[in-house]
Amino acid sequence: MAVDVNKDWTLEQFPYRTYDKLRYADTDRQGHVNNAVFSTFIETGRVELIYDSEAPLTSADTSFVIVNLNLQLRAEIRWPGTVDIGTAVTRVGNSSIQLYQGVFQDGVCCATAETVIVCVDDNTQRPTRLPDSARHNLAQL
């Protein structure tokens, strides 16, 4: 699936959604959420997708590592409150998954990210084919 990164995305366009609570410690001297925290929001969406208790993407002795992360900051996020995180699967390879994610506050898209994660064998630390169960669960998205 090709993703139009210049499009104005809405949370409802993402098939997998979650949220994160903003913490006062997330803010910087200017009073907005520090740019480094945006990666944590993206992680929240990614990890909840990977380890979803009803449709996990890992199996025994496998896990995922990030091999590429492209984060686009679009607007400030202000404390207090929450952010909504949307995640879409844009490509499934032999051992990799490409994700497109959005971070929203009050309906405004504040950041987008394109991430590639690779399934690795926990024993060898080498890429391994995505489990059939993961492919099945990804097909639902």
N, CA, C and O atoms as a GROMACS GRO file, in nm:
protein
  564
    1MET      N    1   0.084  -0.118   0.000
    1MET     CA    2   0.000   0.000   0.000
    1MET      C    3   0.088   0.124   0.000
    1MET      O    4   0.167   0.144   0.093
    2ALA      N    5   0.077   0.206  -0.102
    2ALA     CA    6   0.151   0.331  -0.107
    2ALA      C    7   0.083   0.432  -0.015
    2ALA      O    8  -0.040   0.442  -0.012
    3VAL      N    9   0.162   0.506   0.060
    3VAL     CA   10   0.109   0.602   0.155
    3VAL      C   11   0.139   0.742   0.107
    3VAL      O   12   0.253   0.774   0.075
    4ASP      N   13   0.037   0.826   0.101
    4ASP     CA   14   0.055   0.966   0.066
    4ASP      C   15   0.092   1.041   0.193
    4ASP      O   16   0.006   1.075   0.275
    5VAL      N   17   0.221   1.068   0.210
    5VAL     CA   18   0.269   1.132   0.332
    5VAL      C   19   0.231   1.280   0.339
    5VAL      O   20   0.242   1.341   0.445
    6ASN      N   21   0.186   1.338   0.229
    6ASN     CA   22   0.146   1.479   0.228
    6ASN      C   23  -0.003   1.496   0.255
    6ASN      O   24  -0.051   1.609   0.269
    7LYS      N   25  -0.075   1.387   0.262
    7LYS     CA   26  -0.219   1.388   0.287
    7LYS      C   27  -0.248   1.435   0.429
    7LYS      O   28  -0.169   1.413   0.520
    8ASP      N   29  -0.361   1.500   0.446
    8ASP     CA   30  -0.407   1.536   0.580
    8ASP      C   31  -0.481   1.416   0.638
    8ASP      O   32  -0.596   1.391   0.603
    9TRP      N   33  -0.415   1.342   0.724
    9TRP     CA   34  -0.471   1.219   0.781
    9TRP      C   35  -0.562   1.251   0.898
    9TRP      O   36  -0.544   1.350   0.969
   10THR      N   37  -0.661   1.164   0.916
   10THR     CA   38  -0.746   1.169   1.035
   10THR      C   39  -0.728   1.037   1.109
   10THR      O   40  -0.690   0.936   1.050
   11LEU      N   41  -0.754   1.039   1.237
   11LEU     CA   42  -0.738   0.919   1.318
   11LEU      C   43  -0.826   0.805   1.266
   11LEU      O   44  -0.785   0.689   1.269
   12GLU      N   45  -0.943   0.837   1.219
   12GLU     CA   46  -1.038   0.736   1.174
   12GLU      C   47  -0.988   0.660   1.051
   12GLU      O   48  -1.041   0.553   1.020
   13GLN      N   49  -0.890   0.712   0.981
   13GLN     CA   50  -0.836   0.644   0.863
   13GLN      C   51  -0.739   0.531   0.899
   13GLN      O   52  -0.698   0.455   0.812
   14PHE      N   53  -0.702   0.521   1.025
   14PHE     CA   54  -0.608   0.417   1.069
   14PHE      C   55  -0.687   0.299   1.125
   14PHE      O   56  -0.774   0.318   1.209
   15PRO      N   57  -0.657   0.177   1.080
   15PRO     CA   58  -0.733   0.060   1.126
   15PRO      C   59  -0.703   0.019   1.271
   15PRO      O   60  -0.785  -0.048   1.334
   16TYR      N   61  -0.587   0.059   1.324
   16TYR     CA   62  -0.552   0.021   1.461
   16TYR      C   63  -0.527   0.150   1.538
   16TYR      O   64  -0.447   0.234   1.497
   17ARG      N   65  -0.597   0.166   1.652
   17ARG     CA   66  -0.588   0.291   1.727
   17ARG      C   67  -0.570   0.265   1.876
   17ARG      O   68  -0.623   0.169   1.932
   18THR      N   69  -0.493   0.354   1.938
   18THR     CA   70  -0.474   0.350   2.083
   18THR      C   71  -0.448   0.492   2.130
   18THR      O   72  -0.466   0.587   2.054
   19TYR      N   73  -0.409   0.508   2.254
   19TYR     CA   74  -0.382   0.642   2.307
   19TYR      C   75  -0.269   0.636   2.409
   19TYR      O   76  -0.228   0.528   2.452
   20ASP      N   77  -0.220   0.754   2.446
   20ASP     CA   78  -0.119   0.765   2.551
   20ASP      C   79  -0.151   0.890   2.632
   20ASP      O   80  -0.196   0.990   2.578
   21LYS      N   81  -0.127   0.883   2.762
   21LYS     CA   82  -0.149   0.998   2.851
   21LYS      C   83  -0.023   1.084   2.852
   21LYS      O   84   0.088   1.033   2.862
   22LEU      N   85  -0.042   1.214   2.843
   22LEU     CA   86   0.071   1.306   2.852
   22LEU      C   87   0.110   1.325   2.997
   22LEU      O   88   0.025   1.332   3.086
   23ARG      N   89   0.239   1.332   3.020
   23ARG     CA   90   0.293   1.354   3.154
   23ARG      C   91   0.359   1.491   3.160
   23ARG      O   92   0.414   1.538   3.060
   24TYR      N   93   0.354   1.556   3.274
   24TYR     CA   94   0.419   1.686   3.290
   24TYR      C   95   0.568   1.675   3.255
   24TYR      O   96   0.626   1.767   3.197
   25ALA      N   97   0.628   1.562   3.289
   25ALA     CA   98   0.771   1.541   3.261
   25ALA      C   99   0.800   1.535   3.111
   25ALA      O  100   0.916   1.545   3.071
   26ASP      N  101   0.698   1.519   3.027
   26ASP     CA  102   0.716   1.517   2.882
   26ASP      C  103   0.743   1.656   2.824
   26ASP      O  104   0.788   1.668   2.710
   27THR      N  105   0.716   1.760   2.902
   27THR     CA  106   0.727   1.896   2.850
   27THR      C  107   0.869   1.950   2.859
   27THR      O  108   0.951   1.900   2.936
   28ASP      N  109   0.896   2.054   2.779
   28ASP     CA  110   1.026   2.120   2.783
   28ASP      C  111   1.007   2.264   2.830
   28ASP      O  112   0.898   2.302   2.873
   29ARG      N  113   1.111   2.343   2.823
   29ARG     CA  114   1.107   2.479   2.875
   29ARG      C  115   1.006   2.568   2.802
   29ARG      O  116   0.960   2.668   2.858
   30GLN      N  117   0.973   2.534   2.680
   30GLN     CA  118   0.876   2.614   2.605
   30GLN      C  119   0.732   2.577   2.640
   30GLN      O  120   0.638   2.641   2.593
   31GLY      N  121   0.713   2.473   2.723
   31GLY     CA  122   0.580   2.435   2.768
   31GLY      C  123   0.508   2.338   2.677
   31GLY      O  124   0.392   2.305   2.703
   32HIS      N  125   0.574   2.291   2.572
   32HIS     CA  126   0.510   2.190   2.488
   32HIS      C  127   0.583   2.057   2.505
   32HIS      O  128   0.692   2.052   2.562
   33VAL      N  129   0.522   1.950   2.456
   33VAL     CA  130   0.582   1.817   2.469
   33VAL      C  131   0.710   1.813   2.386
   33VAL      O  132   0.711   1.852   2.269
   34ASN      N  133   0.817   1.767   2.447
   34ASN     CA  134   0.948   1.762   2.382
   34ASN      C  135   0.946   1.668   2.262
   34ASN      O  136   0.880   1.564   2.265
   35ASN      N  137   1.018   1.705   2.157
   35ASN     CA  138   1.019   1.625   2.034
   35ASN      C  139   1.063   1.481   2.056
   35ASN      O  140   1.018   1.392   1.984
   36ALA      N  141   1.149   1.455   2.153
   36ALA     CA  142   1.197   1.319   2.178
   36ALA      C  143   1.084   1.227   2.223
   36ALA      O  144   1.092   1.105   2.203
   37VAL      N  145   0.980   1.282   2.284
   37VAL     CA  146   0.870   1.202   2.335
   37VAL      C  147   0.781   1.150   2.222
   37VAL      O  148   0.709   1.051   2.240
   38PHE      N  149   0.785   1.216   2.106
   38PHE     CA  150   0.703   1.172   1.993
   38PHE      C  151   0.738   1.027   1.956
   38PHE      O  152   0.649   0.950   1.918
   39SER      N  153   0.865   0.990   1.966
   39SER     CA  154   0.905   0.852   1.936
   39SER      C  155   0.842   0.754   2.035
   39SER      O  156   0.811   0.640   2.000
   40THR      N  157   0.823   0.799   2.158
   40THR     CA  158   0.759   0.714   2.258
   40THR      C  159   0.612   0.691   2.222
   40THR      O  160   0.561   0.581   2.240
   41PHE      N  161   0.545   0.794   2.172
   41PHE     CA  162   0.406   0.778   2.130
   41PHE      C  163   0.397   0.676   2.016
   41PHE      O  164   0.311   0.589   2.016
   42ILE      N  165   0.487   0.689   1.919
   42ILE     CA  166   0.491   0.596   1.806
   42ILE      C  167   0.516   0.454   1.857
   42ILE      O  168   0.457   0.358   1.808
   43GLU      N  169   0.605   0.442   1.956
   43GLU     CA  170   0.634   0.311   2.015
   43GLU      C  171   0.508   0.252   2.078
   43GLU      O  172   0.482   0.132   2.063
   44THR      N  173   0.432   0.333   2.149
   44THR     CA  174   0.310   0.283   2.212
   44THR      C  175   0.218   0.219   2.109
   44THR      O  176   0.167   0.109   2.131
   45GLY      N  177   0.196   0.287   1.999
   45GLY     CA  178   0.110   0.230   1.894
   45GLY      C  179   0.166   0.104   1.833
   45GLY      O  180   0.094   0.008   1.808
   46ARG      N  181   0.297   0.104   1.810
   46ARG     CA  182   0.363  -0.012   1.749
   46ARG      C  183   0.360  -0.132   1.842
   46ARG      O  184   0.326  -0.243   1.799
   47VAL      N  185   0.393  -0.113   1.967
   47VAL     CA  186   0.401  -0.223   2.063
   47VAL      C  187   0.263  -0.281   2.091
   47VAL      O  188   0.249  -0.403   2.104
   48GLU      N  189   0.161  -0.196   2.099
   48GLU     CA  190   0.027  -0.249   2.122
   48GLU      C  191  -0.020  -0.332   2.004
   48GLU      O  192  -0.094  -0.429   2.022
   49LEU      N  193   0.021  -0.296   1.884
   49LEU     CA  194  -0.012  -0.377   1.766
   49LEU      C  195   0.063  -0.509   1.770
   49LEU      O  196   0.003  -0.615   1.749
   50ILE      N  197   0.192  -0.506   1.796
   50ILE     CA  198   0.275  -0.627   1.794
   50ILE      C  199   0.231  -0.727   1.901
   50ILE      O  200   0.225  -0.847   1.876
   51TYR      N  201   0.200  -0.677   2.020
   51TYR     CA  202   0.171  -0.766   2.132
   51TYR      C  203   0.023  -0.769   2.169
   51TYR      O  204  -0.012  -0.803   2.282
   52ASP      N  205  -0.064  -0.734   2.075
   52ASP     CA  206  -0.209  -0.739   2.098
   52ASP      C  207  -0.245  -0.879   2.150
   52ASP      O  208  -0.213  -0.978   2.085
   53SER      N  209  -0.310  -0.887   2.264
   53SER     CA  210  -0.339  -1.017   2.326
   53SER      C  211  -0.434  -1.102   2.241
   53SER      O  212  -0.431  -1.225   2.251
   54GLU      N  213  -0.516  -1.038   2.159
   54GLU     CA  214  -0.610  -1.113   2.075
   54GLU      C  215  -0.552  -1.151   1.939
   54GLU      O  216  -0.601  -1.244   1.875
   55ALA      N  217  -0.447  -1.081   1.895
   55ALA     CA  218  -0.389  -1.109   1.763
   55ALA      C  219  -0.240  -1.073   1.762
   55ALA      O  220  -0.199  -0.985   1.686
   56PRO      N  221  -0.159  -1.140   1.845
   56PRO     CA  222  -0.016  -1.104   1.853
   56PRO      C  223   0.058  -1.136   1.723
   56PRO      O  224   0.021  -1.227   1.649
   57LEU      N  225   0.163  -1.058   1.698
   57LEU     CA  226   0.244  -1.080   1.577
   57LEU      C  227   0.368  -1.163   1.605
   57LEU      O  228   0.435  -1.208   1.512
   58THR      N  229   0.401  -1.183   1.731
   58THR     CA  230   0.518  -1.264   1.765
   58THR      C  231   0.474  -1.406   1.799
   58THR      O  232   0.358  -1.433   1.828
   59SER      N  233   0.572  -1.495   1.795
   59SER     CA  234   0.550  -1.632   1.840
   59SER      C  235   0.666  -1.665   1.933
   59SER      O  236   0.753  -1.582   1.956
   60ALA      N  237   0.666  -1.785   1.987
   60ALA     CA  238   0.774  -1.825   2.077
   60ALA      C  239   0.909  -1.804   2.008
   60ALA      O  240   0.927  -1.843   1.892
   61ASP      N  241   1.000  -1.745   2.078
   61ASP     CA  242   1.138  -1.724   2.031
   61ASP      C  243   1.152  -1.625   1.916
   61ASP      O  244   1.252  -1.629   1.844
   62THR      N  245   1.053  -1.534   1.897
   62THR     CA  246   1.070  -1.427   1.800
   62THR      C  247   1.036  -1.294   1.864
   62THR      O  248   0.961  -1.288   1.962
   63SER      N  249   1.092  -1.188   1.808
   63SER     CA  250   1.060  -1.052   1.852
   63SER      C  251   1.084  -0.960   1.732
   63SER      O  252   1.123  -1.006   1.625
   64PHE      N  253   1.060  -0.831   1.751
   64PHE     CA  254   1.078  -0.734   1.643
   64PHE      C  255   1.180  -0.629   1.681
   64PHE      O  256   1.190  -0.589   1.797
   65VAL      N  257   1.256  -0.584   1.582
   65VAL     CA  258   1.349  -0.473   1.599
   65VAL      C  259   1.319  -0.370   1.490
   65VAL      O  260   1.274  -0.404   1.381
   66ILE      N  261   1.345  -0.244   1.522
   66ILE     CA  262   1.328  -0.136   1.425
   66ILE      C  263   1.453  -0.129   1.338
   66ILE      O  264   1.565  -0.131   1.389
   67VAL      N  265   1.432  -0.121   1.207
   67VAL     CA  266   1.546  -0.101   1.117
   67VAL      C  267   1.540   0.035   1.049
   67VAL      O  268   1.639   0.081   0.992
   68ASN      N  269   1.422   0.101   1.054
   68ASN     CA  270   1.411   0.233   0.996
   68ASN      C  271   1.295   0.306   1.062
   68ASN      O  272   1.188   0.248   1.081
   69LEU      N  273   1.316   0.432   1.096
   69LEU     CA  274   1.212   0.516   1.154
   69LEU      C  275   1.225   0.655   1.095
   69LEU      O  276   1.328   0.721   1.111
   70ASN      N  277   1.121   0.701   1.027
   70ASN     CA  278   1.118   0.834   0.968
   70ASN      C  279   1.002   0.908   1.033
   70ASN      O  280   0.886   0.880   1.004
   71LEU      N  281   1.033   1.003   1.120
   71LEU     CA  282   0.934   1.075   1.200
   71LEU      C  283   0.920   1.218   1.148
   71LEU      O  284   1.019   1.290   1.138
   72GLN      N  285   0.798   1.256   1.117
   72GLN     CA  286   0.769   1.392   1.069
   72GLN      C  287   0.690   1.466   1.177
   72GLN      O  288   0.578   1.427   1.210
   73LEU      N  289   0.748   1.573   1.232
   73LEU     CA  290   0.678   1.655   1.332
   73LEU      C  291   0.595   1.759   1.258
   73LEU      O  292   0.647   1.830   1.172
   74ARG      N  293   0.466   1.769   1.291
   74ARG     CA  294   0.375   1.858   1.216
   74ARG      C  295   0.316   1.969   1.301
   74ARG      O  296   0.286   2.077   1.250
   75ALA      N  297   0.298   1.944   1.430
   75ALA     CA  298   0.237   2.044   1.517
   75ALA      C  299   0.278   2.018   1.661
   75ALA      O  300   0.319   1.907   1.696
   76GLU      N  301   0.267   2.121   1.744
   76GLU     CA  302   0.299   2.106   1.886
   76GLU      C  303   0.194   2.020   1.955
   76GLU      O  304   0.078   2.014   1.914
   77ILE      N  305   0.238   1.954   2.060
   77ILE     CA  306   0.148   1.886   2.151
   77ILE      C  307   0.166   1.955   2.285
   77ILE      O  308   0.278   1.978   2.329
   78ARG      N  309   0.054   1.987   2.351
   78ARG     CA  310   0.060   2.059   2.477
   78ARG      C  311   0.004   1.973   2.590
   78ARG      O  312  -0.093   1.899   2.572
   79TRP      N  313   0.067   1.983   2.706
   79TRP     CA  314   0.023   1.918   2.828
   79TRP      C  315  -0.081   2.008   2.892
   79TRP      O  316  -0.069   2.130   2.880
   80PRO      N  317  -0.181   1.956   2.961
   80PRO     CA  318  -0.213   1.817   2.991
   80PRO      C  319  -0.302   1.757   2.882
   80PRO      O  320  -0.344   1.825   2.789
   81GLY      N  321  -0.330   1.629   2.898
   81GLY     CA  322  -0.422   1.565   2.806
   81GLY      C  323  -0.374   1.429   2.762
   81GLY      O  324  -0.299   1.361   2.832
   82THR      N  325  -0.420   1.390   2.646
   82THR     CA  326  -0.383   1.261   2.588
   82THR      C  327  -0.353   1.283   2.440
   82THR      O  328  -0.385   1.387   2.383
   83VAL      N  329  -0.290   1.184   2.381
   83VAL     CA  330  -0.274   1.179   2.236
   83VAL      C  331  -0.333   1.048   2.188
   83VAL      O  332  -0.328   0.946   2.257
   84ASP      N  333  -0.390   1.052   2.069
   84ASP     CA  334  -0.440   0.932   2.003
   84ASP      C  335  -0.337   0.890   1.900
   84ASP      O  336  -0.275   0.975   1.835
   85ILE      N  337  -0.318   0.761   1.885
   85ILE     CA  338  -0.216   0.707   1.795
   85ILE      C  339  -0.284   0.609   1.699
   85ILE      O  340  -0.348   0.513   1.742
   86GLY      N  341  -0.268   0.635   1.571
   86GLY     CA  342  -0.323   0.546   1.470
   86GLY      C  343  -0.211   0.472   1.400
   86GLY      O  344  -0.104   0.528   1.377
   87THR      N  345  -0.235   0.346   1.366
   87THR     CA  346  -0.135   0.263   1.300
   87THR      C  347  -0.197   0.189   1.183
   87THR      O  348  -0.306   0.133   1.194
   88ALA      N  349  -0.126   0.191   1.070
   88ALA     CA  350  -0.167   0.115   0.952
   88ALA      C  351  -0.048   0.033   0.904
   88ALA      O  352   0.066   0.079   0.909
   89VAL      N  353  -0.075  -0.088   0.858
   89VAL     CA  354   0.028  -0.173   0.798
   89VAL      C  355   0.028  -0.141   0.649
   89VAL      O  356  -0.075  -0.153   0.582
   90THR      N  357   0.145  -0.099   0.596
   90THR     CA  358   0.151  -0.060   0.455
   90THR      C  359   0.222  -0.162   0.368
   90THR      O  360   0.207  -0.160   0.245
   91ARG      N  361   0.299  -0.252   0.429
   91ARG     CA  362   0.366  -0.356   0.350
   91ARG      C  363   0.407  -0.469   0.443
   91ARG      O  364   0.450  -0.445   0.555
   92VAL      N  365   0.393  -0.592   0.394
   92VAL     CA  366   0.438  -0.710   0.467
   92VAL      C  367   0.536  -0.783   0.377
   92VAL      O  368   0.502  -0.823   0.266
   93GLY      N  369   0.658  -0.800   0.426
   93GLY     CA  370   0.761  -0.873   0.351
   93GLY      C  371   0.780  -1.012   0.409
   93GLY      O  372   0.695  -1.062   0.483
   94ASN      N  373   0.892  -1.074   0.374
   94ASN     CA  374   0.922  -1.208   0.428
   94ASN      C  375   0.945  -1.204   0.579
   94ASN      O  376   0.892  -1.286   0.653
   95SER      N  377   1.024  -1.106   0.623
   95SER     CA  378   1.054  -1.094   0.765
   95SER      C  379   1.023  -0.954   0.820
   95SER      O  380   1.041  -0.929   0.938
   96SER      N  381   0.977  -0.865   0.733
   96SER     CA  382   0.958  -0.726   0.775
   96SER      C  383   0.813  -0.680   0.760
   96SER      O  384   0.734  -0.736   0.684
   97ILE      N  385   0.783  -0.575   0.835
   97ILE     CA  386   0.652  -0.510   0.830
   97ILE      C  387   0.679  -0.360   0.823
   97ILE      O  388   0.759  -0.307   0.900
   98GLN      N  389   0.612  -0.293   0.732
   98GLN     CA  390   0.622  -0.148   0.724
   98GLN      C  391   0.494  -0.089   0.780
   98GLN      O  392   0.384  -0.131   0.744
   99LEU      N  393   0.508   0.009   0.870
   99LEU     CA  394   0.395   0.073   0.935
   99LEU      C  395   0.391   0.221   0.900
   99LEU      O  396   0.494   0.283   0.876
  100TYR      N  397   0.271   0.275   0.897
  100TYR     CA  398   0.252   0.420   0.888
  100TYR      C  399   0.167   0.458   1.008
  100TYR      O  400   0.063   0.396   1.033
  101GLN      N  401   0.211   0.559   1.084
  101GLN     CA  402   0.142   0.595   1.207
  101GLN      C  403   0.119   0.745   1.215
  101GLN      O  404   0.194   0.824   1.157
  102GLY      N  405   0.015   0.782   1.287
  102GLY     CA  406  -0.014   0.922   1.313
  102GLY      C  407  -0.037   0.944   1.461
  102GLY      O  408  -0.092   0.858   1.530
  103VAL      N  409   0.006   1.061   1.509
  103VAL     CA  410  -0.015   1.101   1.648
  103VAL      C  411  -0.105   1.225   1.645
  103VAL      O  412  -0.075   1.323   1.576
  104PHE      N  413  -0.215   1.219   1.719
  104PHE     CA  414  -0.316   1.325   1.714
  104PHE      C  415  -0.345   1.379   1.853
  104PHE      O  416  -0.349   1.304   1.951
  105GLN      N  417  -0.365   1.510   1.860
  105GLN     CA  418  -0.416   1.571   1.983
  105GLN      C  419  -0.536   1.657   1.944
  105GLN      O  420  -0.526   1.744   1.857
  106ASP      N  421  -0.648   1.632   2.008
  106ASP     CA  422  -0.772   1.705   1.979
  106ASP      C  423  -0.805   1.705   1.830
  106ASP      O  424  -0.849   1.806   1.775
  107GLY      N  425  -0.783   1.591   1.765
  107GLY     CA  426  -0.817   1.575   1.625
  107GLY      C  427  -0.716   1.630   1.526
  107GLY      O  428  -0.734   1.614   1.405
  108VAL      N  429  -0.609   1.693   1.574
  108VAL     CA  430  -0.505   1.750   1.488
  108VAL      C  431  -0.391   1.650   1.475
  108VAL      O  432  -0.340   1.599   1.575
  109CYS      N  433  -0.350   1.623   1.351
  109CYS     CA  434  -0.236   1.533   1.329
  109CYS      C  435  -0.108   1.610   1.361
  109CYS      O  436  -0.069   1.701   1.288
  110CYS      N  437  -0.042   1.571   1.470
  110CYS     CA  438   0.077   1.640   1.519
  110CYS      C  439   0.206   1.575   1.471
  110CYS      O  440   0.311   1.640   1.472
  111ALA      N  441   0.200   1.450   1.429
  111ALA     CA  442   0.319   1.380   1.379
  111ALA      C  443   0.276   1.258   1.299
  111ALA      O  444   0.170   1.200   1.324
  112THR      N  445   0.361   1.222   1.204
  112THR     CA  446   0.343   1.096   1.132
  112THR      C  447   0.478   1.024   1.130
  112THR      O  448   0.583   1.086   1.145
  113ALA      N  449   0.471   0.894   1.113
  113ALA     CA  450   0.595   0.817   1.111
  113ALA      C  451   0.580   0.698   1.017
  113ALA      O  452   0.475   0.634   1.010
  114GLU      N  453   0.688   0.671   0.946
  114GLU     CA  454   0.698   0.549   0.868
  114GLU      C  455   0.805   0.465   0.936
  114GLU      O  456   0.917   0.511   0.958
  115THR      N  457   0.770   0.342   0.970
  115THR     CA  458   0.860   0.255   1.044
  115THR      C  459   0.868   0.119   0.977
  115THR      O  460   0.767   0.065   0.931
  116VAL      N  461   0.989   0.063   0.970
  116VAL     CA  462   1.008  -0.074   0.924
  116VAL      C  463   1.060  -0.154   1.042
  116VAL      O  464   1.161  -0.119   1.103
  117ILE      N  465   0.989  -0.262   1.073
  117ILE     CA  466   1.032  -0.352   1.179
  117ILE      C  467   1.059  -0.489   1.118
  117ILE      O  468   0.994  -0.530   1.021
  118VAL      N  469   1.156  -0.560   1.176
  118VAL     CA  470   1.195  -0.690   1.125
  118VAL      C  471   1.180  -0.794   1.235
  118VAL      O  472   1.220  -0.772   1.350
  119CYS      N  473   1.121  -0.907   1.199
  119CYS     CA  474   1.107  -1.020   1.290
  119CYS      C  475   1.242  -1.089   1.302
  119CYS      O  476   1.304  -1.124   1.201
  120VAL      N  477   1.289  -1.110   1.425
  120VAL     CA  478   1.417  -1.176   1.447
  120VAL      C  479   1.399  -1.299   1.536
  120VAL      O  480   1.309  -1.305   1.620
  121ASP      N  481   1.485  -1.394   1.514
  121ASP     CA  482   1.493  -1.514   1.598
  121ASP      C  483   1.565  -1.472   1.726
  121ASP      O  484   1.677  -1.423   1.719
  122ASP      N  485   1.503  -1.492   1.840
  122ASP     CA  486   1.563  -1.450   1.967
  122ASP      C  487   1.693  -1.522   1.998
  122ASP      O  488   1.778  -1.468   2.069
  123ASN      N  489   1.711  -1.642   1.947
  123ASN     CA  490   1.832  -1.719   1.976
  123ASN      C  491   1.949  -1.676   1.889
  123ASN      O  492   2.062  -1.665   1.937
  124THR      N  493   1.922  -1.652   1.761
  124THR     CA  494   2.031  -1.618   1.668
  124THR      C  495   2.046  -1.468   1.647
  124THR      O  496   2.149  -1.422   1.598
  125GLN      N  497   1.943  -1.392   1.683
  125GLN     CA  498   1.938  -1.248   1.658
  125GLN      C  499   1.945  -1.214   1.510
  125GLN      O  500   1.990  -1.105   1.472
  126ARG      N  501   1.901  -1.306   1.425
  126ARG     CA  502   1.900  -1.289   1.280
  126ARG      C  503   1.755  -1.279   1.232
  126ARG      O  504   1.664  -1.333   1.295
  127PRO      N  505   1.734  -1.208   1.120
  127PRO     CA  506   1.598  -1.202   1.065
  127PRO      C  507   1.543  -1.341   1.039
  127PRO      O  508   1.616  -1.432   1.000
  128THR      N  509   1.414  -1.356   1.062
  128THR     CA  510   1.347  -1.483   1.038
  128THR      C  511   1.211  -1.456   0.975
  128THR      O  512   1.154  -1.348   0.993
  129ARG      N  513   1.161  -1.550   0.902
  129ARG     CA  514   1.032  -1.536   0.834
  129ARG      C  515   0.922  -1.506   0.936
  129ARG      O  516   0.918  -1.562   1.045
  130LEU      N  517   0.833  -1.415   0.898
  130LEU     CA  518   0.719  -1.385   0.985
  130LEU      C  519   0.639  -1.512   1.010
  130LEU      O  520   0.614  -1.589   0.916
  131PRO      N  521   0.598  -1.536   1.132
  131PRO     CA  522   0.516  -1.654   1.161
  131PRO      C  523   0.386  -1.650   1.082
  131PRO      O  524   0.332  -1.542   1.055
  132ASP      N  525   0.335  -1.766   1.044
  132ASP     CA  526   0.208  -1.772   0.971
  132ASP      C  527   0.096  -1.705   1.050
  132ASP      O  528   0.007  -1.643   0.991
  133SER      N  529   0.100  -1.719   1.181
  133SER     CA  530  -0.004  -1.656   1.264
  133SER      C  531   0.002  -1.504   1.251
  133SER      O  532  -0.101  -1.437   1.250
  134ALA      N  533   0.123  -1.448   1.241
  134ALA     CA  534   0.138  -1.303   1.224
  134ALA      C  535   0.081  -1.260   1.089
  134ALA      O  536   0.011  -1.159   1.080
  135ARG      N  537   0.111  -1.336   0.985
  135ARG     CA  538   0.058  -1.303   0.851
  135ARG      C  539  -0.095  -1.306   0.852
  135ARG      O  540  -0.159  -1.220   0.793
  136HIS      N  541  -0.151  -1.405   0.920
  136HIS     CA  542  -0.296  -1.414   0.931
  136HIS      C  543  -0.352  -1.291   1.004
  136HIS      O  544  -0.449  -1.230   0.958
  137ASN      N  545  -0.292  -1.256   1.117
  137ASN     CA  546  -0.340  -1.141   1.195
  137ASN      C  547  -0.321  -1.010   1.119
  137ASN      O  548  -0.406  -0.921   1.128
  138LEU      N  549  -0.212  -0.997   1.043
  138LEU     CA  550  -0.190  -0.876   0.964
  138LEU      C  551  -0.290  -0.863   0.851
  138LEU      O  552  -0.329  -0.752   0.814
  139ALA      N  553  -0.333  -0.974   0.796
  139ALA     CA  554  -0.432  -0.972   0.687
  139ALA      C  555  -0.564  -0.911   0.735
  139ALA      O  556  -0.640  -0.857   0.654
  140GLN      N  557  -0.590  -0.919   0.864
  140GLN     CA  558  -0.714  -0.862   0.919
  140GLN      C  559  -0.709  -0.711   0.922
  140GLN      O  560  -0.813  -0.646   0.930
  141LEU      N  561  -0.588  -0.654   0.915
  141LEU     CA  562  -0.574  -0.508   0.920
  141LEU      C  563  -0.572  -0.450   0.780
  141LEU      O  564  -0.560  -0.328   0.764
   0.00000   0.00000   0.00000
